Each structure stands twice: as C-alpha cells, then as structure tokens.
Amino acid sequence: MEVKIDRDGCIACGLCESTCPEVFRIAEDGLAEVYHQPDASQETGAQEAANGCPVSVIHTEA
C-alpha cells in the first residue's frame, strides 16, 4: 500500500496521527505528513485514517 496526503487541503486536525502514528505525523509546518509508508501490519490503521479524514485528503493505493 502507498499512502499520500494532499497537504494543500489538510486542516491539521491530527486524526491521522492519532489513528496511525506509525505512518502519520504533524510536520513542523503544522500539517500532517506521511513520514513512513505502512508495512503490512500498519495498512489497516492507515486505511482507517484515510477513511476518517474529515477533509478526505489522505489517499491510499494498493
């Protein structure tokens, strides 16, 4: 799985980081970023973060 964030639309709510901190974090500019692509054990959490994003800016590809 590959995960991307459209950072231009990010509202920095922190939901992704709290859902899957192994993949997402809040960067120094205050917006969320993918700092580590998920391994197999983290894919469910990354997908939950994408599904829960209130502005739908997290995208996953198989």
DSSP file (Angstrom, degrees, kcal/mol; ACC not computed):
  #  RESIDUE AA STRUCTURE BP1 BP2  ACC     N-H-->O    O-->H-N    N-H-->O    O-->H-N    TCO  KAPPA ALPHA  PHI   PSI    X-CA   Y-CA   Z-CA
    1    1 A M              0   0    0      0, 0.0     2,-0.4     0, 0.0    61,-0.2   0.000 360.0 360.0 360.0 139.2    0.0    0.0    0.0
    2    2 A E  E     -A   61   0A   0     59,-2.8    59,-2.3    35,-0.1     2,-0.4  -0.967 360.0-159.2-116.0 136.1    1.1    3.5   -0.8
    3    3 A V  E     +A   60   0A   0     -2,-0.4     2,-0.3    57,-0.2    57,-0.2  -0.933  11.6 176.6-118.5 136.9   -0.3    6.5    1.2
    4    4 A K  E     -A   59   0A   0     55,-2.7    55,-3.1    -2,-0.4     2,-0.4  -0.967  15.6-150.2-135.0 152.2   -0.3   10.1    0.1
    5    5 A I  E     -A   58   0A   0     -2,-0.3     2,-1.5    53,-0.2    53,-0.2  -0.990  15.9-139.3-123.0 131.9   -1.7   13.3    1.7
    6    6 A D    >   -     0   0    0     51,-2.8     3,-1.7    -2,-0.4     4,-0.5  -0.728  25.7-172.3 -82.7  90.3   -2.9   16.3   -0.3
    7    7 A R  G >  S+     0   0    0     -2,-1.5     3,-0.7     1,-0.3    -1,-0.2   0.720  73.4  70.9 -64.9 -22.5   -1.3   18.7    2.1
    8    8 A D  G 3  S+     0   0    0      1,-0.2    -1,-0.3    -3,-0.1    -2,-0.0   0.814 106.1  39.4 -63.1 -28.3   -3.0   21.7    0.5
    9    9 A G  G <  S+     0   0    0     -3,-1.7    -1,-0.2    48,-0.1    -2,-0.2   0.472  88.1 121.3 -98.9  -3.0   -6.3   20.6    1.8
   10   10 A C    <   -     0   0    0     -3,-0.7    -3,-0.0    -4,-0.5    -5,-0.0  -0.362  41.7-169.1 -65.1 135.6   -5.1   19.4    5.2
   11   11 A I        -     0   0    0     -2,-0.1    -1,-0.1    20,-0.0    -4,-0.0   0.281  38.1-123.7-106.7   8.1   -6.7   21.1    8.2
   12   12 A A        +     0   0    0      1,-0.1    -2,-0.1    20,-0.0    14,-0.0   0.858  57.3 150.6  55.9  42.2   -4.2   19.7   10.7
   13   13 A C        -     0   0    0      1,-0.1    -1,-0.1    19,-0.0    18,-0.0   0.750  51.6-133.6 -75.9 -22.5   -6.9   18.1   12.9
   14   14 A G     >  +     0   0    0     11,-0.1     4,-2.3     3,-0.0     5,-0.2   0.466  67.4 125.7  86.8   1.1   -4.5   15.3   14.0
   15   15 A L  H  > S+     0   0    0      1,-0.2     4,-2.1     2,-0.2     5,-0.2   0.906  73.3  50.5 -60.8 -42.2   -6.9   12.4   13.4
   16   16 A C  H  > S+     0   0    0      1,-0.2     4,-2.8     2,-0.2     8,-0.3   0.926 111.2  48.2 -63.5 -43.7   -4.5   10.6   11.1
   17   17 A E  H  4 S+     0   0    0      1,-0.2    -1,-0.2     2,-0.2    -2,-0.2   0.900 113.9  46.3 -63.9 -40.8   -1.6   10.9   13.6
   18   18 A S  H  < S+     0   0    0     -4,-2.3    -1,-0.2     1,-0.2    -2,-0.2   0.814 116.1  46.3 -72.9 -28.2   -3.8    9.7   16.5
   19   19 A T  H  < S+     0   0    0     -4,-2.1    -2,-0.2    -5,-0.2    -1,-0.2   0.884 134.9   7.3 -78.8 -40.8   -5.2    6.8   14.4
   20   20 A C    >X  +     0   0    0     -4,-2.8     4,-2.3    -5,-0.2     3,-1.9  -0.566  63.7 169.0-145.2  74.4   -1.9    5.5   12.9
   21   21 A P  T 34 S+     0   0    0      0, 0.0    -4,-0.1     0, 0.0    -1,-0.1   0.641  75.0  70.1 -66.7 -13.2    1.2    7.3   14.4
   22   22 A E  T 34 S+     0   0    0      1,-0.1     3,-0.1    20,-0.1    -5,-0.1   0.706 115.8  23.1 -72.9 -18.6    3.5    4.8   12.8
   23   23 A V  T <4 S+     0   0    0     -3,-1.9    12,-2.2    -7,-0.2    13,-1.2   0.735 121.2  48.9-114.9 -39.3    2.6    6.3    9.4
   24   24 A F  E  <  +B   34   0B   0     -4,-2.3     2,-0.3    -8,-0.3    10,-0.2  -0.768  52.7 162.8-112.3 151.0    1.4    9.9   10.0
   25   25 A R  E     -B   33   0B   0      8,-1.9     8,-2.5    -2,-0.3     2,-0.6  -0.970  43.0-102.3-152.7 164.4    2.7   12.8   12.0
   26   26 A I  E     -B   32   0B   0     -2,-0.3     6,-0.2     6,-0.2     5,-0.0  -0.838  44.1-140.5 -90.5 122.0    2.2   16.5   12.2
   27   27 A A    >   -     0   0    0      4,-3.1     3,-2.1    -2,-0.6    -1,-0.0  -0.145  28.8 -93.4 -77.0 173.9    5.2   18.2   10.4
   28   28 A E  T 3  S+     0   0    0      1,-0.3    -1,-0.1     2,-0.1    -2,-0.0   0.766 124.9  60.4 -60.6 -26.5    7.0   21.3   11.6
   29   29 A D  T 3  S-     0   0    0      2,-0.2    -1,-0.3     1,-0.0     3,-0.1   0.458 119.6-109.5 -82.5   1.0    4.7   23.4    9.3
   30   30 A G  S <  S+     0   0    0     -3,-2.1     2,-0.3     1,-0.3    -2,-0.1   0.389  83.0 111.9  91.1  -3.0    1.7   22.2   11.3
   31   31 A L  S    S-     0   0    0      1,-0.1    -4,-3.1   -18,-0.0    -1,-0.3  -0.707  72.6 -99.8-103.3 156.0    0.2   20.0    8.6
   32   32 A A  E     -B   26   0B   0     -2,-0.3     2,-0.3    -6,-0.2    -6,-0.2  -0.365  41.9-178.0 -70.0 150.2    0.0   16.2    8.5
   33   33 A E  E     -B   25   0B   0     -8,-2.5    -8,-1.9    -2,-0.1     2,-0.7  -0.988  33.0-118.6-145.3 154.7    2.5   14.2    6.6
   34   34 A V  E     +B   24   0B   0     -2,-0.3   -10,-0.2   -10,-0.2     3,-0.1  -0.859  35.3 169.1 -88.2 114.8    3.3   10.6    5.7
   35   35 A Y        +     0   0    0    -12,-2.2     2,-0.3    -2,-0.7   -11,-0.2   0.527  67.5  26.2-105.9  -7.4    6.7   10.0    7.2
   36   36 A H  S    S-     0   0    0    -13,-1.2    -1,-0.3     3,-0.0     3,-0.1  -0.911  78.1-126.7-154.3 123.9    6.7    6.2    6.8
   37   37 A Q        -     0   0    0     -2,-0.3   -35,-0.1    -3,-0.1     6,-0.1  -0.500  44.3-102.0 -68.1 140.0    4.9    4.1    4.2
   38   38 A P        -     0   0    0      0, 0.0     2,-0.1     0, 0.0    -1,-0.1  -0.330  27.3-145.0 -69.5 141.5    2.9    1.4    6.0
   39   39 A D    >>  -     0   0    0     -3,-0.1     3,-1.9    -2,-0.1     4,-0.8  -0.399  45.4 -82.8 -87.7 179.9    4.1   -2.2    6.2
   40   40 A A  G >4 S+     0   0    0      1,-0.3     3,-0.6     2,-0.2     4,-0.4   0.834 130.3  53.7 -55.8 -36.7    1.6   -5.0    6.1
   41   41 A S  G 34 S+     0   0    0      1,-0.2    -1,-0.3     2,-0.1     4,-0.2   0.646 111.6  45.9 -74.9 -13.5    0.8   -4.7    9.8
   42   42 A Q  G <> S+     0   0    0     -3,-1.9     4,-2.3     2,-0.1    -1,-0.2   0.456  84.5  92.0-106.5  -4.1    0.0   -0.9    9.6
   43   43 A E  H <X S+     0   0    0     -4,-0.8     4,-2.5    -3,-0.6     5,-0.2   0.875  84.3  52.7 -63.0 -38.9   -2.2   -1.0    6.5
   44   44 A T  H  > S+     0   0    0     -4,-0.4     4,-2.4     2,-0.2    -1,-0.2   0.935 111.5  46.3 -63.0 -45.6   -5.4   -1.3    8.4
   45   45 A G  H  > S+     0   0    0     -4,-0.2     4,-2.1     2,-0.2    -2,-0.2   0.894 112.3  50.5 -63.4 -40.5   -4.6    1.7   10.6
   46   46 A A  H  X S+     0   0    0     -4,-2.3     4,-2.1     1,-0.2    -1,-0.2   0.899 111.5  48.1 -64.8 -40.0   -3.5    3.8    7.6
   47   47 A Q  H  X S+     0   0    0     -4,-2.5     4,-2.7     2,-0.2    -2,-0.2   0.887 109.5  52.8 -68.0 -38.3   -6.8    2.9    5.8
   48   48 A E  H  X S+     0   0    0     -4,-2.4     4,-2.0     2,-0.2    -2,-0.2   0.897 109.2  50.1 -62.1 -40.0   -8.8    3.8    8.9
   49   49 A A  H  X S+     0   0    0     -4,-2.1     4,-1.1     2,-0.2    -2,-0.2   0.915 111.5  48.1 -64.2 -42.6   -7.0    7.2    9.0
   50   50 A A  H  < S+     0   0    0     -4,-2.1     3,-0.5     1,-0.2     8,-0.3   0.922 113.2  47.4 -63.4 -44.1   -7.8    7.8    5.3
   51   51 A N  H  < S+     0   0    0     -4,-2.7    -1,-0.2     1,-0.2    -2,-0.2   0.839 115.3  46.2 -65.8 -32.8  -11.5    6.8    5.8
   52   52 A G  H  < S+     0   0    0     -4,-2.0    -1,-0.2    -5,-0.2    -2,-0.2   0.575  77.8 121.6 -88.4  -9.7  -11.8    9.0    8.9
   53   53 A C    ><  -     0   0    0     -4,-1.1     3,-1.1    -3,-0.5     5,-0.1  -0.359  57.1-147.1 -58.7 121.9  -10.1   12.1    7.4
   54   54 A P  T 3  S+     0   0    0      0, 0.0    -1,-0.2     0, 0.0    -4,-0.0   0.686  97.7  37.5 -69.3 -16.5  -12.7   14.9    7.7
   55   55 A V  T 3  S-     0   0    0      0, 0.0    -2,-0.1     0, 0.0    -3,-0.0   0.286 104.6-126.9-116.0   8.9  -11.5   16.6    4.6
   56   56 A S    <   +     0   0    0     -3,-1.1    -6,-0.1    -6,-0.1   -46,-0.1   0.860  64.2 134.9  52.2  47.0  -10.7   13.4    2.6
   57   57 A V        +     0   0    0    -48,-0.1   -51,-2.8    -7,-0.0     2,-0.5   0.406  42.3  90.9-104.5   1.7   -7.1   14.4    1.7
   58   58 A I  E     -A    5   0A   0     -8,-0.3     2,-0.4   -53,-0.2   -53,-0.2  -0.869  57.7-172.0 -99.5 127.2   -5.5   11.0    2.5
   59   59 A H  E     -A    4   0A   0    -55,-3.1   -55,-2.7    -2,-0.5     2,-0.4  -0.954   6.0-163.9-123.5 137.6   -5.3    8.7   -0.4
   60   60 A T  E     -A    3   0A   0     -2,-0.4     2,-0.4   -57,-0.2   -57,-0.2  -0.924   2.2-168.4-120.9 145.7   -4.3    5.0   -0.5
   61   61 A E  E      A    2   0A   0    -59,-2.3   -59,-2.8    -2,-0.4    -2,-0.0  -0.998 360.0 360.0-131.8 136.8   -3.3    2.8   -3.4
   62   62 A A              0   0    0     -2,-0.4    -1,-0.0   -61,-0.2    -2,-0.0   0.480 360.0 360.0 -69.7 360.0   -2.9   -0.9   -3.3
